[in-house]
Each structure stands twice: as structure tokens, then as C-alpha cells.
């Protein structure tokens, strides 16, 4: 009964009531009990006195607890001065980053916005079971991620060494402000002299040389023809400090294109150097154009001016792969044969036997015909014959840009396969075996033994 009285008083009076008010309430309760004693008679006198004694005892205990509470309240300012570090960190975080709020009771997840230079960027920081940041993860919006892409290593380093979230967020904001400032400087428009000087240079060079110009005048393309009439393009990316800084030049050359530049140089000087480089590569492009026109080039399907390699069809599922030196285009190129052994081995013997017949005065195609004692068939001739280059497993010519480069060695078969297709096929056979990077199995077509020697990496 004493506990029930205490609970009801506590909820009725509230914790902020003084001990005197609690005693007053208990006195009222005592008067009520005295009246009840007269109404019920003297037979309950002993029981009511006992109940009143219990209530008074409880009242005295409550008063002592309230006095101790008042003493604790007077000591509260001294304790607040010695708040734990986490409370101080939370207060500082709220003051420095009011838009970054905790998302759970443990306060290990914070989400909100970081403000820098008048802009707000969404961010989320997840700390794993601790307020320390060594294992924390920072999730950014795509805008913030793009701005901080060049500073990822710095952010990771600061996250490892920051003592708490506040220190890290302050440093992150400094990095963000520096990144925004650098971005503004990079995208700052050039002065008016930049545009007037560029237009004057184009007029001197000739507007007929201009193929394309970006709206911001930062990228343009110029064209030129070599002595054989082939048209070539050069892409120039101008910098904000042009012409004090040289532009970035992009050309479709098989060799590097170094540009000689001084602050007095112009677009005309670059165009002149471009023409000189075209003349030096004329013999190389003559050799490659002859191969492209008079043979069936299997790879690359659409060769660029910078491509130095060709895979040429010879017939009977056989081809030769050559790598031409652009600086010495008529010299003997690097050669390798692809096909069945009974076809490839005789070609290799002829190459070794007749290599002394190679004449640098002739083109590569003419020398290959004489040394190999073969006539390179044209594509139209091979397409009309039984020549096929489709893979015998996937029945496709190209697989991820790669054409079949493995052939069954059996003279009666000679079926081509993609290396990846044949690798997956042989790996699925219980009778196949592997030794280092070589797999031995059976041909999917003729069931004859077939060997697949993989390159340095798994296909």
C-alpha cells in the first residue's frame, strides 16, 4: 500500500514539486484516514494507525531523496564543465554543420548537407560500431563525387587520421572549397584577346583548313592532304593561356607527333609541322593502302591510319599476321601464320628459305608474294569459294570484336574457332586435360585431337 501511495503522489505532484508540497499531500491523506477511523468504528483503529505510520515513513524517505536531488542540481554546473568528449563533439558538429544530423540512436550514421561557397551538397557518413573514422564510409551525391574525384586519396588519408567526425568534416569542407575554387579557375572564360588573336590566326592560315570549331573556341579541327592526296585531320585543344601555353594535339599517326612551340608560335606553325609529319609517313601509308586494296584484310576490319598490323587471308582457313615498321615500311615485317599445321609449316619453311630475296626497293605485298611463293587472293574470290571464317562453335564471325584465331590441324577438317569458344568447349569435356597454359582435347567437328595454347592471360 505504501508503494501505491508513493506512485500516485509522484504522478500527481510531479518531480519538480518541493518536499513541503509532498508532506502537505501526505497530511491530507492522514486527515482522510482519521475521518475514516470515526466512520468505521474503533475496531479498525489499530489497522488505520498502522497504515498512517507507513505513509509518514514513505513521506520522510521521499523528502530525503528530494533534498539529495537539490544538492545534485546545485552541483550540475560543475559536472557540465566536465562533459564527455562525445557530447562535446556532438555540440561542435551541430554548431559547425547544422544540416548534418544523426540517423540512429547510436549516432553512428550522419546524413545531411555540407555547405560550401553558397552551395549545399548531399553526404552520408557511416561509422562502424564506433565514433572513430578508421572504418567509416562516406557516401556522396554524384555532384559532390565529381568535384572531389581528384582528391580521393587526400580524403581517405584524412579519414584515417582524423580523431572524430567534426575534425574530418571541417577538413572535408576545406578540401571541397579548394576544389570548387580550382574548378572555377579552370572554367574561367579567357580574355577577349584570346578570341581576337585566334580569329586572326585562322584568317592567316585559311578558313578552308578549318573543319570544326567548338562553340567555346577551345577545340578545333584542321585538315591537310599529303602528296598522295589522302586527307588527314589534326585536333587542337587550346588552353586558357594560349598562346603562352601550347595546345594539345591529337593526330591519327602510328608514331608520336611532337610539337615545337614557343610563345610566338601560331596555328600556322602547327599546321606546317603537321604537313611535314605527313610527308615522312607517306611511304608507310602507301604500303598499307596497297595491302588494304589488293588483299582480304581480316583484322582490323576498318583500319585507321595509326594501325600498323594486318591479318591477311591466304585461303583454306589460313592467314598471315604482319606488323609493319612505320619508320622503315619496306623492310621485312614481323610475320606469323595462323592455321592448320599442315598448311602453316610449308609457309614457314618458304619464308626462311627465301628471306634473302626480300628487296626493300619493292613494297611489302610484292616481297611477300615472292618470298612465300603465293598469290594473295582478293576478298571477292574467297567469298565465292568454300572459304569460311565463321566459328564452328558459336557460328559467328566476330565475338567481342575478335575473329576466329584457332584452327583444327586435321587436313580433312580445318574448322576455325574463337579461342574463347574452344577454351570453354574443351573445359567442359571430361576427356580433356590441361598442362600449364595448354589444353588437349578433341575437335568439336571431327573428334580429332586438338591443342589449344592459351596466351598469357586466360581467354
C-alpha positions as CSV (number, residue, x, y, z in Angstrom):
1,X,0.0,0.0,0.0
2,X,2.9,2.3,0.6
3,X,4.3,1.9,-2.9
4,X,0.9,2.7,-4.4
5,X,0.7,5.9,-2.4
6,X,4.1,6.9,-3.5
7,X,3.5,6.2,-7.2
8,X,0.2,8.1,-7.1
9,X,1.8,11.0,-5.4
10,X,4.7,11.1,-7.7
11,X,2.5,11.3,-10.8
12,X,0.1,13.7,-9.1
13,X,2.6,16.2,-7.8
14,X,5.4,15.7,-10.4
15,X,9.1,15.5,-9.8
16,X,9.5,19.3,-9.7
17,X,7.3,19.6,-6.5
18,X,9.1,20.6,-3.3
19,X,9.3,18.3,-0.2
20,X,6.8,20.6,1.6
21,X,4.1,20.0,-1.0
22,X,4.7,16.3,-0.8
23,X,4.3,16.5,3.0
24,X,1.1,18.6,2.6
25,X,-0.3,15.9,0.4
26,X,0.5,13.2,2.9
27,X,-1.1,15.3,5.7
28,X,-4.3,15.5,3.7
29,X,-4.2,11.8,3.3
30,X,-3.7,11.4,7.1
31,X,-6.9,13.6,7.7
32,X,-8.8,11.4,5.4
33,X,-7.8,8.4,7.3
34,X,-8.8,10.0,10.7
35,X,-12.3,10.6,9.4
36,X,-12.5,7.1,8.1
37,X,-11.5,5.9,11.5
38,X,-14.5,7.6,13.2
39,X,-16.9,6.3,10.5
40,X,-15.9,2.7,10.7
41,X,-15.6,2.5,14.4
42,X,-12.9,1.7,16.9
43,X,-12.4,-1.9,15.6
44,X,-10.3,-0.5,12.7
45,X,-8.3,1.9,14.8
46,X,-5.2,-0.2,15.1
47,X,-5.1,-1.1,11.4
48,X,-5.5,2.6,10.3
49,X,-2.8,3.8,12.6
50,X,-0.5,1.2,11.2
51,X,-1.3,2.4,7.6
52,X,-0.8,6.1,8.6
53,X,2.6,5.2,10.0
54,X,3.7,3.6,6.8
55,X,2.6,6.7,4.7
56,X,4.5,9.1,7.0
57,X,7.6,6.9,6.8
58,X,7.4,7.0,3.0
59,X,7.0,10.7,3.1
60,X,10.1,11.2,5.1
61,X,12.0,9.0,2.7
62,X,10.8,11.0,-0.3
63,X,11.8,14.3,1.4
64,X,15.3,13.0,1.9
65,X,15.6,11.9,-1.7
66,X,14.3,15.3,-2.9
67,X,16.9,17.1,-0.7
68,X,19.7,15.0,-2.2
69,X,18.3,15.8,-5.7
70,X,18.5,19.6,-4.9
71,X,22.1,19.1,-3.9
72,X,22.8,17.3,-7.1
73,X,21.1,20.1,-9.0
74,X,23.4,22.7,-7.4
75,X,26.4,20.5,-8.4
76,X,25.2,20.2,-12.0
77,X,27.2,23.3,-13.4
78,X,30.4,21.7,-12.2
79,X,29.6,18.4,-13.8
80,X,28.6,20.1,-17.1
81,X,32.0,21.6,-17.3
82,X,33.4,18.1,-17.3
83,X,31.2,16.7,-20.1
84,X,32.4,13.6,-22.0
85,X,34.3,14.1,-25.3
86,X,31.4,12.6,-27.3
87,X,29.0,15.2,-26.0
88,X,31.4,18.0,-26.9
89,X,31.9,16.5,-30.3
90,X,28.1,16.4,-31.0
91,X,27.7,20.0,-29.8
92,X,30.6,21.2,-32.1
93,X,29.2,19.2,-35.0
94,X,25.7,20.8,-34.6
95,X,27.3,24.2,-34.5
96,X,29.6,23.7,-37.5
97,X,27.3,21.6,-39.6
98,X,23.7,22.2,-38.6
99,X,22.4,20.4,-41.7
100,X,24.2,17.1,-40.9
101,X,22.0,15.1,-38.4
102,X,22.3,11.7,-36.8
103,X,20.1,9.0,-38.2
104,X,20.1,6.4,-35.4
105,X,20.2,6.4,-31.6
106,X,23.8,5.2,-31.5
107,X,24.8,8.2,-33.6
108,X,27.0,6.2,-35.9
109,X,25.2,7.3,-39.1
110,X,25.0,11.0,-40.1
111,X,23.3,12.3,-43.1
112,X,22.5,15.8,-44.5
113,X,24.2,18.5,-46.4
114,X,27.7,20.2,-46.5
115,X,27.6,23.9,-47.4
116,X,30.5,25.4,-49.4
117,X,30.5,28.7,-51.4
118,X,26.8,29.1,-51.2
119,X,26.0,25.5,-52.4
120,X,24.7,22.5,-50.5
121,X,26.0,19.0,-51.2
122,X,24.3,15.8,-50.0
123,X,26.5,13.5,-48.0
124,X,26.2,10.5,-45.6
125,X,28.8,9.2,-43.2
126,X,28.5,5.7,-41.7
127,X,30.8,4.8,-38.8
128,X,31.1,1.1,-38.0
129,X,30.3,0.4,-34.3
130,X,32.4,3.3,-33.1
131,X,32.8,7.1,-33.4
132,X,36.2,6.7,-34.9
133,X,36.6,7.1,-38.6
134,X,39.2,4.4,-39.5
135,X,36.5,2.0,-40.8
136,X,34.0,4.7,-41.8
137,X,32.4,5.1,-45.2
138,X,31.5,8.4,-46.9
139,X,28.7,8.4,-49.4
140,X,28.4,11.4,-51.7
141,X,25.9,12.7,-54.3
142,X,27.1,12.5,-57.9
143,X,27.8,16.2,-58.0
144,X,30.0,16.1,-54.9
145,X,31.7,12.9,-56.1
146,X,32.5,14.5,-59.4
147,X,34.0,17.6,-57.7
148,X,36.1,15.5,-55.3
149,X,37.2,12.9,-57.8
150,X,40.8,14.3,-57.9
151,X,41.1,14.4,-54.1
152,X,40.0,10.9,-53.1
153,X,43.5,9.9,-51.8
154,X,43.6,13.1,-49.6
155,X,40.1,12.4,-48.2
156,X,40.9,8.8,-47.5
157,X,44.1,9.9,-45.7
158,X,42.3,12.5,-43.6
159,X,39.6,10.0,-42.7
160,X,42.2,7.6,-41.4
161,X,43.9,10.2,-39.2
162,X,41.0,12.4,-38.0
163,X,40.2,11.9,-34.3
164,X,36.5,12.4,-34.7
165,X,33.8,13.3,-37.1
166,X,33.9,17.1,-36.5
167,X,37.6,17.3,-37.4
168,X,37.1,15.2,-40.6
169,X,34.1,17.3,-41.7
170,X,36.0,20.5,-41.2
171,X,38.9,19.2,-43.3
172,X,36.4,17.9,-45.9
173,X,34.8,21.3,-46.2
174,X,38.2,22.9,-46.7
175,X,39.0,20.4,-49.5
176,X,35.6,21.0,-51.1
177,X,36.1,24.8,-51.1
178,X,39.5,24.4,-52.6
179,X,38.2,22.1,-55.3
180,X,35.3,24.5,-56.1
181,X,37.8,27.3,-56.4
182,X,40.1,25.4,-58.7
183,X,37.1,24.4,-60.8
184,X,36.0,28.0,-61.2
185,X,39.5,29.0,-62.3
186,X,39.7,26.2,-64.8
187,X,36.3,27.2,-66.3
188,X,37.0,30.9,-66.2
189,X,36.5,32.4,-69.7
190,X,39.6,33.6,-71.5
191,X,40.2,37.3,-72.1
192,X,38.9,39.0,-75.2
193,X,42.4,39.0,-76.7
194,X,42.2,35.2,-76.9
195,X,39.3,35.2,-79.3
196,X,40.5,38.1,-81.4
197,X,44.0,36.5,-81.7
198,X,42.6,33.1,-82.6
199,X,40.3,34.5,-85.4
200,X,43.3,36.4,-86.8
201,X,45.4,33.2,-86.9
202,X,42.6,31.3,-88.6
203,X,42.3,34.1,-91.2
204,X,46.1,33.9,-91.9
205,X,46.0,30.1,-92.1
206,X,43.0,30.0,-94.3
207,X,39.4,29.2,-93.3
208,X,39.3,26.3,-95.8
209,X,41.7,24.4,-93.5
210,X,39.1,24.6,-90.6
211,X,36.8,21.6,-90.4
212,X,35.2,22.0,-86.9
213,X,35.3,24.5,-84.0
214,X,33.6,24.2,-80.7
215,X,31.3,26.9,-79.5
216,X,33.7,27.9,-76.7
217,X,36.6,28.2,-79.2
218,X,38.6,25.7,-77.1
219,X,38.6,22.8,-79.5
220,X,39.1,22.9,-83.3
221,X,40.0,20.5,-86.1
222,X,42.2,21.3,-89.1
223,X,42.7,19.3,-92.3
224,X,45.6,18.7,-94.6
225,X,46.5,16.5,-97.6
226,X,49.7,14.5,-98.1
227,X,51.3,14.3,-101.5
228,X,49.3,11.2,-102.4
229,X,46.0,13.1,-101.9
230,X,45.0,11.4,-98.6
231,X,43.2,13.8,-96.2
232,X,44.2,13.9,-92.6
233,X,42.8,15.7,-89.5
234,X,44.5,17.2,-86.5
235,X,42.5,18.1,-83.4
236,X,43.7,21.0,-81.3
237,X,42.6,21.6,-77.7
238,X,43.5,25.2,-76.8
239,X,44.2,26.2,-73.2
240,X,43.0,29.3,-71.5
241,X,46.6,30.8,-71.5
242,X,47.0,30.2,-75.3
243,X,49.3,31.1,-77.0
244,X,51.6,31.3,-73.9
245,X,50.9,27.5,-73.5
246,X,51.0,25.1,-76.4
247,X,47.7,23.3,-77.4
248,X,47.2,19.6,-77.0
249,X,47.4,17.9,-80.4
250,X,45.6,14.7,-81.4
251,X,46.5,13.0,-84.7
252,X,45.9,9.6,-86.2
253,X,49.6,8.7,-86.6
254,X,51.4,5.4,-86.0
255,X,54.2,7.4,-84.3
256,X,54.3,10.2,-81.8
257,X,53.7,13.7,-83.1
258,X,55.9,16.1,-81.0
259,X,55.1,19.8,-81.5
260,X,57.8,22.5,-81.3
261,X,56.2,25.5,-79.6
262,X,57.2,29.0,-78.5
263,X,55.0,31.8,-77.2
264,X,55.3,33.4,-80.7
265,X,54.0,30.2,-82.4
266,X,50.6,30.1,-84.0
267,X,48.1,27.7,-85.7
268,X,50.1,28.1,-88.9
269,X,53.3,26.8,-87.3
270,X,51.4,23.7,-86.1
271,X,49.8,23.1,-89.5
272,X,53.3,23.3,-91.1
273,X,54.7,20.7,-88.7
274,X,51.6,18.6,-89.4
275,X,52.3,18.7,-93.2
276,X,56.0,17.7,-92.6
277,X,54.9,14.7,-90.5
278,X,52.5,13.6,-93.2
279,X,55.3,13.6,-95.8
280,X,57.5,11.5,-93.6
281,X,54.8,8.9,-93.3
282,X,53.7,8.8,-96.9
283,X,55.7,5.6,-97.8
284,X,54.1,3.8,-94.8
285,X,50.6,4.7,-95.8
286,X,51.3,3.7,-99.5
287,X,52.4,0.3,-98.3
288,X,49.3,-0.2,-96.1
289,X,46.9,1.1,-98.7
290,X,48.2,-1.4,-101.2
291,X,47.6,-4.2,-98.8
292,X,44.1,-3.0,-98.0
293,X,43.1,-2.6,-101.6
294,X,44.6,-5.8,-103.1
295,X,44.0,-8.4,-100.3
296,X,41.3,-9.5,-97.9
297,X,42.3,-7.9,-94.6
298,X,40.6,-9.9,-91.8
299,X,41.8,-7.7,-89.0
300,X,41.3,-4.8,-88.3
301,X,38.0,-4.7,-90.2
302,X,38.2,-0.9,-90.6
303,X,41.9,0.0,-90.1
304,X,42.9,3.5,-89.1
305,X,45.9,5.5,-90.2
306,X,47.7,4.6,-87.0
307,X,47.2,0.8,-87.4
308,X,50.5,-0.9,-88.2
309,X,49.3,-4.5,-88.2
310,X,47.2,-6.5,-90.7
311,X,45.9,-10.0,-90.7
312,X,45.6,-11.1,-94.3
313,X,43.7,-14.1,-95.6
314,X,45.6,-16.7,-97.6
315,X,42.8,-19.2,-98.2
316,X,41.9,-22.7,-96.7
317,X,41.3,-21.1,-93.3
318,X,44.9,-19.8,-93.3
319,X,46.1,-16.2,-92.7
320,X,49.3,-14.3,-92.1
321,X,49.7,-11.6,-89.5
322,X,52.2,-8.9,-90.2
323,X,53.5,-5.9,-88.2
324,X,55.0,-3.1,-90.4
325,X,57.5,-0.6,-89.0
326,X,56.2,2.9,-89.9
327,X,59.7,4.3,-90.0
328,X,61.0,1.6,-92.3
329,X,57.9,0.4,-94.1
330,X,59.5,-1.6,-96.9
331,X,61.7,-3.7,-94.6
332,X,60.8,-7.2,-93.7
333,X,57.9,-7.0,-91.2
334,X,57.2,-9.3,-88.3
335,X,55.3,-12.3,-89.6
336,X,53.3,-15.1,-88.0
337,X,51.0,-17.7,-89.6
338,X,47.6,-18.8,-88.3
339,X,46.0,-22.0,-89.5
340,X,46.4,-25.8,-89.5
341,X,49.9,-27.2,-89.1
342,X,49.9,-29.0,-92.5
343,X,49.3,-25.6,-94.2
344,X,51.3,-23.3,-91.9
345,X,54.5,-25.3,-91.7
346,X,55.3,-25.2,-95.5
347,X,54.8,-21.4,-95.5
348,X,57.2,-21.0,-92.6
349,X,59.8,-23.1,-94.5
350,X,59.4,-20.9,-97.6
351,X,59.8,-17.8,-95.6
352,X,63.1,-19.0,-94.0
353,X,64.3,-20.3,-97.4
354,X,63.6,-17.2,-99.5
355,X,64.2,-14.4,-97.0
356,X,67.3,-13.4,-98.9
357,X,65.0,-12.4,-101.8
358,X,63.5,-9.6,-99.9
359,X,64.1,-6.3,-101.7
360,X,63.5,-3.0,-99.7
361,X,63.0,-1.3,-103.1
362,X,59.7,-3.1,-103.5
363,X,56.5,-2.9,-101.5
364,X,55.7,-5.3,-98.7
365,X,53.0,-7.0,-100.7
366,X,55.3,-7.6,-103.7
367,X,58.0,-9.1,-101.4
368,X,55.6,-11.3,-99.6
369,X,54.3,-12.8,-102.9
370,X,57.9,-13.6,-104.0
371,X,59.2,-14.9,-100.7
372,X,56.1,-17.1,-99.8
373,X,55.5,-18.1,-103.5
374,X,51.8,-17.4,-103.1
375,X,49.3,-15.1,-104.7
376,X,47.1,-13.2,-102.1
377,X,43.5,-13.8,-103.2
378,X,41.1,-10.9,-103.2
379,X,38.0,-11.0,-100.9
380,X,35.6,-11.4,-103.8
381,X,37.4,-14.6,-104.9
382,X,37.5,-16.1,-101.5
383,X,33.8,-15.3,-100.7
384,X,32.8,-17.2,-103.9
385,X,34.8,-20.3,-102.8
386,X,34.2,-22.6,-99.8
387,X,36.4,-20.4,-97.7
388,X,34.7,-19.8,-94.3
389,X,35.8,-17.8,-91.3
390,X,32.8,-18.4,-89.0
391,X,33.5,-20.1,-85.7
392,X,32.5,-23.7,-85.6
393,X,31.0,-23.4,-82.1
394,X,29.2,-20.0,-81.9
395,X,28.7,-19.8,-85.7
396,X,29.7,-16.1,-85.6
397,X,32.5,-14.3,-87.3
398,X,33.2,-11.8,-84.6
399,X,33.0,-12.4,-80.9
400,X,33.5,-9.2,-78.8
401,X,35.5,-7.8,-81.7
402,X,37.7,-10.9,-82.2
403,X,37.5,-13.2,-85.2
404,X,38.4,-16.9,-85.1
405,X,42.1,-17.5,-84.5
406,X,42.2,-21.2,-83.7
407,X,42.0,-23.9,-86.4
408,X,41.8,-27.7,-86.3
409,X,45.0,-29.2,-87.6
410,X,43.3,-32.1,-89.3
411,X,43.7,-31.8,-93.1
412,X,40.1,-33.1,-93.6
413,X,38.7,-30.6,-91.1
414,X,40.5,-27.2,-90.7
415,X,37.5,-25.7,-88.9
416,X,38.2,-22.3,-87.3
417,X,37.2,-21.4,-83.8
418,X,37.4,-18.5,-81.4
419,X,39.9,-19.1,-78.7
420,X,37.3,-18.4,-76.0
421,X,34.8,-20.7,-77.6
422,X,37.2,-23.5,-77.9
423,X,38.5,-23.0,-74.4
424,X,35.0,-23.3,-72.9
425,X,34.2,-26.3,-75.1
426,X,37.3,-28.2,-74.1
427,X,37.0,-27.3,-70.5
428,X,33.5,-28.9,-70.4
429,X,34.8,-32.3,-71.7
430,X,35.7,-35.0,-69.2
431,X,38.4,-36.3,-71.6
432,X,40.2,-33.0,-71.9
433,X,43.4,-32.4,-69.9
434,X,45.5,-29.3,-69.2
435,X,49.2,-28.8,-68.8
436,X,50.1,-25.3,-67.7
437,X,48.6,-23.0,-70.4
438,X,47.9,-25.7,-72.9
439,X,44.7,-27.8,-73.1
440,X,44.5,-31.1,-75.0
441,X,41.1,-32.4,-76.2
442,X,39.0,-33.4,-79.2
443,X,37.8,-31.2,-82.1
444,X,34.1,-30.5,-81.8
445,X,33.7,-31.3,-85.6
446,X,35.9,-34.2,-86.5
447,X,36.8,-35.5,-83.0
448,X,40.5,-35.5,-83.9
449,X,43.0,-34.4,-81.3
450,X,43.2,-30.6,-81.0
451,X,45.5,-28.5,-78.9
452,X,44.7,-25.0,-77.6
453,X,47.7,-23.0,-76.4
454,X,46.4,-20.0,-74.4
455,X,48.1,-16.6,-74.2
456,X,49.5,-15.2,-71.1
457,X,46.0,-14.5,-69.6
458,X,43.0,-16.8,-69.5
459,X,40.7,-16.1,-72.5
